[in-house]
Amino acid sequence: MSAPRITAIDPAELGPASPLLLLNNAHAAETSLLSPERMTQLSRDSFLACHVGDEAFLLAFDQSADYDSPNFRWFQGQFDRFVYIDRIVVGPKSRGRGLARSLYQTLFARAAAAGHNRVACEVNIAPPNPASDAFHAAMGFAPVGSAILANGKTVRYLVRLLP
């Protein structure tokens, strides 16, 4: 199987009918609901915003981002330098094809090239997300903390060190 074609998200294409916005919002329980304006802003402010067609996407921020996520802020309080994976979504029909792995590998390479030595993210404990737990463990992430958020979600904070 050939490697997926990963391209930058063009914020100008993130209107109300954007397939990436619709993909995100179909998985709001795992990520969070976004308006077209908010997704456009996040894409513009990101360290990396990339996608595989309409099938999958990733948004990540480095430690200097002006981002109000409580999870991102937790990592800012713990580490001087990091890249934070805010969200990765793969559509149900595209799962099992290595798209998430390819998006992460793209992020790892870009983060290392920029001088970062760790990539951070969180995974829901409540509501549980066992597929994400297994994926992140396989990708070399280790737990570094947890929190109960204002919205009732409980999350586990994970970090993967880069060579």
C-alpha positions in Angstrom: 0.0 0.0 0.0 1.4 3.4 -0.9 1.9 6.1 1.7 -1.0 8.5 2.2 -0.8 12.0 0.7 -0.5 14.4 3.6 -1.0 18.0 2.9 -1.4 21.3 4.8 -4.8 22.4 5.8 -5.8 25.5 4.0 -7.7 27.7 6.5 -9.5 29.5 3.7 -11.3 26.2 2.8 -12.7 25.6 6.3 -16.3 27.0 5.8 -19.5 25.5 7.3 -19.6 22.7 4.7 -15.9 21.8 5.0 -15.5 18.0 5.1 -12.8 18.4 7.8 -15.0 20.5 10.0 -17.8 18.0 9.5 -15.4 15.1 10.3 -14.3 16.9 13.5 -17.8 17.6 14.6 -18.9 14.1 14.0 -16.4 13.1 16.6 -17.0 15.9 19.1 -17.3 13.5 22.0 -13.6 12.6 21.6 -12.4 16.0 20.5 -14.8 19.0 20.8 -17.3 20.8 18.7 -15.8 23.5 16.5 -17.4 26.4 14.6 -16.0 27.1 11.1 -14.4 30.3 12.6 -12.8 28.4 15.5 -11.4 25.7 13.2 -10.0 28.3 10.9 -8.3 30.1 13.8 -6.9 26.9 15.2 -5.5 25.9 11.8 -3.9 29.3 11.3 -2.3 29.3 14.8 -1.1 25.8 14.7 2.4 24.4 14.6 1.1 21.8 12.2 -2.4 21.5 10.6 -2.4 18.7 8.0 -4.8 16.2 6.5 -5.3 13.2 4.2 -8.0 14.3 1.9 -11.4 14.3 3.6 -10.4 11.1 5.5 -8.3 12.3 8.4 -6.6 15.4 9.9 -4.3 16.5 12.7 -3.9 19.9 14.5 -0.9 20.5 16.8 0.5 23.5 18.6 3.9 24.3 20.1 4.4 25.7 23.6 4.3 29.3 22.4 0.8 29.1 21.0 -1.9 31.5 22.4 -4.3 28.6 22.9 -6.9 28.5 25.7 -7.3 24.7 26.0 -7.0 23.6 29.6 -5.1 20.5 28.4 -2.6 22.6 26.5 -2.2 24.9 29.5 -1.5 21.9 31.7 1.4 21.0 29.4 2.6 24.6 29.4 2.9 24.4 33.2 4.9 21.2 33.0 7.4 21.6 30.1 9.3 24.5 28.5 9.2 23.0 25.0 6.8 20.6 23.5 4.4 20.1 20.6 0.8 19.4 21.7 -1.6 17.3 19.6 -4.9 19.0 20.0 -6.8 16.7 17.9 -6.5 13.9 15.4 -9.6 12.4 13.7 -9.8 9.6 11.2 -13.2 8.9 9.6 -14.7 5.5 10.4 -14.4 4.2 6.8 -10.7 5.1 6.7 -9.6 3.4 10.0 -7.1 0.6 10.0 -5.2 2.0 7.0 -2.4 3.7 8.9 -3.5 7.3 8.4 -3.2 8.3 12.1 0.2 6.7 12.2 1.3 8.6 9.1 0.0 11.9 10.4 1.8 11.3 13.7 5.1 10.4 11.9 4.8 13.6 9.9 4.4 15.5 13.2 7.3 13.7 14.9 9.6 14.6 12.0 8.5 18.2 11.8 8.8 18.6 15.6 12.3 17.1 15.7 13.4 19.3 12.8 12.2 22.3 14.8 14.3 21.2 17.8 11.5 19.8 20.0 12.2 16.7 22.1 8.7 15.8 23.1 5.2 15.5 21.7 2.2 15.7 24.1 -1.5 14.8 24.0 -4.3 13.7 26.2 -6.7 10.8 25.8 -10.1 10.6 27.5 -10.4 8.2 30.4 -14.1 9.2 31.0 -15.7 8.8 28.5 -13.2 6.0 27.7 -11.4 5.8 24.4 -9.6 2.3 24.5 -8.7 2.5 20.8 -6.9 5.7 21.4 -5.2 4.3 24.5 -3.9 1.3 22.5 -2.8 3.5 19.6 -0.8 5.9 21.7 0.8 3.1 23.7 1.9 1.6 20.3 3.3 4.9 19.2 5.5 5.2 22.3 3.5 7.6 24.5 3.7 7.3 28.2 1.4 8.8 30.9 2.6 11.9 32.8 -0.6 13.0 34.6 -4.3 13.3 34.5 -7.1 15.8 35.2 -10.9 16.1 35.6 -12.0 18.9 33.2 -14.8 21.4 33.8 -16.9 19.6 31.1 -16.9 16.4 33.1 -14.3 14.6 31.0 -11.4 12.9 32.7 -8.2 12.8 30.7 -4.8 11.1 30.9 -1.9 13.3 29.8 0.7 11.5 27.6 4.2 12.4 26.3 6.4 10.8 23.6 10.0 11.7 23.7 11.7 12.4 20.4 15.2 11.3 19.5 
